[in-house]
Amino acid sequence: MSMMDKLKGLLKGHEEQAGKGIDKGGDYVDERTQGKYRSQVDTAQDRMKQQLGDQDRGPDQPTR
């Protein structure tokens, strides 16, 4: 079992809270780097939310 699978199992049912944590972490990094890496941080946030939040979605269901 991969690390991402373990995280998904732990966060199942708490996707909204995980999304808030991802946002808060990204905001912290932006603050500490004075926005120098904002686009990379935003991309990482989007990918993490996609990995953790869309686990129960089928291919025909729209994303949030």
Secondary structure, DSSP 8 states (H G I E B T S, - for coil): --HHHHHHHHHTT-HHHHHHHHHHHHHHHHHHTTTTTHHHHHHHHHHHHHHHHSTT--TTS---
